[in-house]
Amino acid sequence: MNGFEFSIDAVDGAARTGRLSTPRGDIRTPAFMPVGTAGTVKAMTVDQVSQTDADILLGNTYHLMLRPTAERVRRLGGLHQFMRWPKPILTDSGGFQVMSLSGISKVTEEAVTFRSHLDGSAHVLSPERSIEIQADLLGADISMQLDECVSWPADRTRATEALRLSARWAKRCKIAFGARDQQALFGIQQGSTFEDLRRESADRLQEIGFDGYAIGGLAVGEGHSAMVATLDYAAAQLPRERPRYLMGVGKPLDIVEAIARGVDMFDCVLPTRSGRHGQAWTWNGPMNLKNAKFADDDTALDPETPSPPSRDYSRAYLHHLIKSGEILGQVLLSWHNIAFFQALTASARTAIAEGRYETFVRNFRDRQAGPSA
């Protein structure tokens, strides 16, 4: 894998645990990647993120290319030095954000042209430019191919067009990436919720050959049941000996169910976004700290999660901070949520290694289904 080695240590059903070794350190799988959209995991320092036991962060190509610009990040030493994160970084290709701006973007065979949401300036993002930004300018350890992601519901014709364009772009990304010893490139499976289209996409990507494979085009409106049904076959269509990454997912139960189907890596803005809006994710389900019932609750937020905000601050104090609009409340809840997601994947790794993942899933599902706080 060009300096990247993926090993599977234990398997329990379709779930597996192992590690992706990189020049900047090992990534224990299953792994959750906190999202550092603009060179920061929102409301957190990198030291706080590191204390949650995260092995890898995700950087956002679209936002960084517009501000402060990828060229400026390169001049300042690359993304690792710029944000003071020494461990691995995976960058998305920028395609998803561009496609979501459908009113100000245009997709052709050659590239995506779009206007910045910041100042209206015109930009072109081709497969080659995406690789240049990620691998050469930002210095990502893992770069993603540029792909076309379609929202749900997608009709068969549209899903087919998108997967085939993505496959052609995947080949161009691979050529632009070339041979690198210290960096890796992942391809992205598309095909919406059509099993045969997912198979076609997986086959085309494997013909090209990548260091890892992502499952794209989910968590785009299809809902939990349709996502899980798609994962029943989509993950297994990708090579067993390479890491599998489910992009943009998701809620804790989504992650647990995806791991049961053979997925190794995840990312989502949910932990920090929820934290900024007063919501904590816990082993017993989500907790809305805005709720008046917490005003006199002197119990710890979530003693089962090993982090200072989870153990050392009362629900009453956090309720007070959120209701008062204090920034510290957003910081502490974001920190807790990232720590919970890390604890969740760590517990999944242990359960797989001990051959009890099915029981782990059942127990977690039951606890999450309890009355919401």
KEGU-953406 format. One record per residue (C-alpha): residue in one letter; residue number from 1; x, y, z. Coordinates in steps of 0.1 Angstrom, whole numbers, m for minus. Each point is the difference from the previous one (the first is absolute). Layout:
  residuo  num   east  north     up
        A  NUM      X      Y      Z
...
//
This chain:
  residuo  num   east  north     up
        M    1      0      0      0
        N    2     28     24     m8
        G    3     12      4     36
        F    4    m35     m7     14
        E    5     m7    m34     15
        F    6    m35    m12      9
        S    7     m2    m30     23
        I    8    m31    m17     14
        D    9      5    m13     36
        A   10    m33    m16      7
        V   11    m33     m7    m18
        D   12    m34     m6     15
        G   13    m26     m7    m26
        A   14      5     28    m26
        A   15     14     24     26
        R   16     38      3      2
        T   17     25     18     21
        G   18     36      8    m10
        R   19     22     29     m8
        L   20     11     21    m30
        S   21     37      8      5
        T   22     11     33    m15
        P   23     33     20      1
        R   24    m16     24     25
        G   25    m14    m28     23
        D   26    m24    m28      3
        I   27    m38      3     m5
        R   28    m18    m25     21
        T   29    m31    m13    m18
        P   30    m30      3      2
        A   31     10     37      2
        F   32    m20     32      3
        M   33     16     31    m16
        P   34    m10     34     16
        V   35     m7     25    m28
        G   36     24     30     m1
        T   37    m19     20    m26
        A   38     22     31     m3
        G   39     31    m13     17
        T   40    m17     m3     34
        V   41    m24    m24     17
        K   42    m25     26      9
        A   43      2     13     36
        M   44     29    m22      9
        T   45     38      2      1
        V   46     21    m27    m16
        D   47     12    m10     35
        Q   48    m36     m5     11
        V   49     m7    m21    m31
        S   50     31    m21      7
        Q   51    m11     m6     36
        T   52    m32    m17    m14
        D   53     24    m27    m15
        A   54     m7     10    m36
        D   55     26    m15    m24
        I   56     m9     20    m31
        L   57    m19     32    m10
        L   58    m18      9    m32
        G   59      7     33    m18
        N   60    m24     17    m24
        T   61     15      8    m34
        Y   62    m28     23    m12
        H   63      2     23     29
        L   64     38      1      3
        M   65      4      6    m38
        L   66    m22     31      3
        R   67     13     12     34
        P   68     29      4      8
        T   69      7    m17    m34
        A   70     20    m32     m4
        E   71     30     19    m14
        R   72      2     20     32
        V   73     m2    m31     22
        R   74     28    m15    m21
        R   75     22     31      5
        L   76     m7     m3     38
        G   77     13    m35      1
        G   78    m30    m21     m9
        L   79    m32     m8     19
        H   80     16    m21     27
        Q   81     23     29     10
        F   82    m26     26     m6
        M   83    m24    m15     25
        R   84     26    m16     23
        W   85    m14    m36     m5
        P   86     29    m25     m4
        K   87    m21    m31     m6
        P   88    m16    m11    m33
        I   89    m24     22    m19
        L   90    m25    m12    m27
        T   91    m14     27    m23
        D   92    m32     m3    m19
        S   93      2      9    m37
        G   94    m22     31      2
        G   95    m25    m15    m24
        F   96    m28     m5     25
        Q   97     m1     37     11
        V   98      2     11    m36
        M   99    m28    m23    m11
        S  100    m21     12     29
        L  101      2     35    m15
        S  102    m19    m11    m30
        G  103    m14     34     m6
        I  104     35     15     m5
        S  105     19    m30    m14
        K  106      1    m18    m34
        V  107     13    m36     m5
        T  108     17     m9    m33
        E  109     22    m29    m11
        E  110     30     21      6
        A  111     m7     16     34
        V  112    m24     17     23
        T  113     m2     38     m4
        F  114    m15     19     29
        R  115     m2     33     17
        S  116     13      5     36
        H  117    m27      4     26
        L  118     23     26     16
        D  119      5     26    m27
        G  120    m15    m14    m32
        S  121     34     m6    m16
        A  122      2    m26    m27
        H  123     19    m33      5
        V  124      6    m32    m19
        L  125      5    m33     18
        S  126     12    m28    m22
        P  127     12    m35     11
        E  128     36     12     m5
        R  129     m5     33     19
        S  130    m17    m19     29
        I  131     31    m23      3
        E  132     24     30     m2
        I  133    m19     18     28
        Q  134     m2    m30     23
        A  135     33    m18     m5
        D  136     24     27    m11
        L  137    m13     32     17
        L  138    m18    m11     31
        G  139     23    m30      4
        A  140    m28    m25      9
        D  141     11    m35     11
        I  142    m32    m14    m17
        S  143    m15     17    m30
        M  144    m34     m8    m15
        Q  145     m8     m2    m37
        L  146    m23     27    m14
        D  147    m35    m16     m5
        E  148    m35     10     m8
        C  149    m24     m6     29
        V  150    m37      0     m7
        S  151    m26      6     27
        W  152    m28    m24      8
        P  153    m24     m9    m16
        A  154     21     m4    m32
        D  155    m16    m18    m29
        R  156     19    m28    m17
        T  157     11     21    m30
        R  158     14     28     21
        A  159     18    m24     24
        T  160     15    m18    m29
        E  161     13     32    m16
        A  162     15     11     33
        L  163     18    m33      7
        R  164     15     m2    m35
        L  165     12     36      1
        S  166     15     m7     34
        A  167     18    m30    m13
        R  168     15     20    m29
        W  169     10     27     25
        A  170     15    m27     23
        K  171     23    m11    m28
        R  172     11     35     m6
        C  173      6      5     38
        K  174     21    m31      1
        I  175     22     12    m29
        A  176      4     34     16
        F  177      8    m15     33
        G  178     27    m22    m15
        A  179     23    m21     22
        R  180      5     14     35
        D  181     16    m18     30
        Q  182    m13     23     28
        Q  183    m36      7    m12
        A  184    m30    m21     m9
        L  185    m29      4    m24
        F  186    m36    m14      6
        G  187    m26     m6    m27
        I  188    m37      6      6
        Q  189    m28    m25     m8
        Q  190    m32     16    m13
        G  191    m33    m15    m12
        S  192    m26     13     24
        T  193    m22    m28     14
        F  194      3    m23    m31
        E  195     19    m32      7
        D  196     11     m6    m36
        L  197     12     36     m4
        R  198     20     m2     32
        R  199     16    m32    m13
        E  200      8     16    m33
        S  201     16     30     18
        A  202     20    m23     23
        D  203     13    m21    m30
        R  204     11     31    m19
        L  205     19     14     30
        Q  206     17    m33      7
        E  207     12     m1    m37
        I  208     17     33      7
        G  209     13    m10     34
        F  210      0     21     31
        D  211     15      0     35
        G  212    m34      0     15
        Y  213    m36      2    m10
        A  214    m28     23     12
        I  215    m38     m5     m2
        G  216    m14     33    m12
        G  217    m36     12     m8
        L  218    m15    m11     34
        A  219    m12     22     28
        V  220    m15     22    m27
        G  221    m36     m3     10
        E  222     m7    m37     m4
        G  223     m5     m6     37
        H  224     14    m26     24
        S  225    m18    m31    m13
        A  226      9      6    m37
        M  227     36      8     10
        V  228      3    m32     19
        A  229    m16    m20    m27
        T  230     24     14    m25
        L  231     30     m8     23
        D  232    m12    m36      1
        Y  233     16     m4    m34
        A  234     20     31     m8
        A  235     28     m5     26
        A  236      6    m36    m10
        Q  237      3     10    m37
        L  238     33     18     10
        P  239     33    m18      5
        R  240      3    m17     33
        E  241     37      8      3
        R  242     m4     37     m3
        P  243    m16     25     25
        R  244    m37      9     m7
        Y  245    m11     35      9
        L  246    m37     11      2
        M  247      0     37     m7
        G  248    m20     25     20
        V  249    m15    m25     25
        G  250    m13      6     25
        K  251    m21     m6     30
        P  252     13    m25     26
        L  253    m25    m27    m10
        D  254      9      5    m37
        I  255     37     m6      8
        V  256     m7    m31     22
        E  257    m21    m15    m28
        A  258     25      8    m27
        I  259     28    m16     20
        A  260    m21    m32      1
        R  261      0      1    m38
        G  262     38      3     m4
        V  263      7     38      0
        D  264     32     12     15
        M  265      0     38      0
        F  266    m25     28      5
        D  267     m3     38      2
        C  268    m27     24      8
        V  269     m6     36     12
        L  270    m27    m12     23
        P  271     20     m1     33
        T  272     11     36     m1
        R  273    m31     13    m18
        S  274    m22    m16     27
        G  275     23     14     27
        R  276     m4     35    m12
        H  277    m37     m3      2
        G  278     m2    m15     35
        Q  279     m3    m37     m8
        A  280     22    m27     16
        W  281      2    m35    m14
        T  282      2    m26     27
        W  283     m1    m38      5
        N  284    m37      5      9
        G  285     m8     21    m30
        P  286      0     37     m8
        M  287     m4     25     28
        N  288    m13     35     m6
        L  289     17     22     26
        K  290    m24     29     m8
        N  291    m27    m20     18
        A  292    m12     16     32
        K  293      1    m33     19
        F  294     38      2      1
        A  295      0     34     18
        D  296      5    m17     34
        D  297     16    m33    m11
        D  298     34     m2     17
        T  299     10    m33    m15
        A  300     29     m3    m25
        L  301     m9      3    m36
        D  302     10    m36    m10
        P  303     24    m17     24
        E  304      4    m29    m25
        T  305     18     22    m24
        P  306     37      5      9
        S  307      5     38     m4
        P  308      0     30     24
        P  309    m32     15    m13
        S  310    m18    m33      3
        R  311     11     m7     36
        D  312      8     33     16
        Y  313    m29     23     m8
        S  314    m35     m2     12
        R  315    m30      0    m23
        A  316    m13     30     19
        Y  317     32     19     m8
        L  318     m1     m9    m36
        H  319    m37      9     m2
        H  320      9     34     15
        L  321     28      6    m26
        I  322    m22     m9    m29
        K  323    m30     20     11
        S  324     23     30      7
        G  325     16     m2    m34
        E  326     34     m5     15
        I  327     26    m12    m25
        L  328     14    m24     26
        G  329    m32    m21     m2
        Q  330      6     m6    m37
        V  331     36     m9      6
        L  332     m7    m25     28
        L  333    m29    m17    m19
        S  334     20     m2    m32
        W  335     29    m15     19
        H  336    m22    m25     17
        N  337    m17    m10    m33
        I  338     33     m6    m17
        A  339     12    m20     30
        F  340    m32    m21      0
        F  341      4     m8    m37
        Q  342     36    m11      7
        A  343    m11    m21     30
        L  344    m27    m15    m22
        T  345     24    m12    m27
        A  346     25    m12     27
        S  347    m27    m21     16
        A  348    m10    m14    m34
        R  349     37    m10     m6
        T  350      1    m18     34
        A  351    m33    m17     m7
        I  352     11    m13    m34
        A  353     33    m12     15
        E  354    m18    m19     27
        G  355    m25    m15    m24
        R  356    m31     16     14
        Y  357     m8     27    m25
        E  358    m36    m12     m6
        T  359     m8      3     37
        F  360     17     34      1
        V  361    m23     12    m29
        R  362    m31    m14     16
        N  363      8     16     34
        F  364      9     34    m16
        R  365    m31      0    m21
        D  366    m22     m7     31
        R  367     17     28     20
        Q  368     m3     25    m28
        A  369    m37     m8     m4
        G  370     m7     11     35
        P  371    m19     32      9
        S  372     18     30    m15
        A  373     13     26     25
//
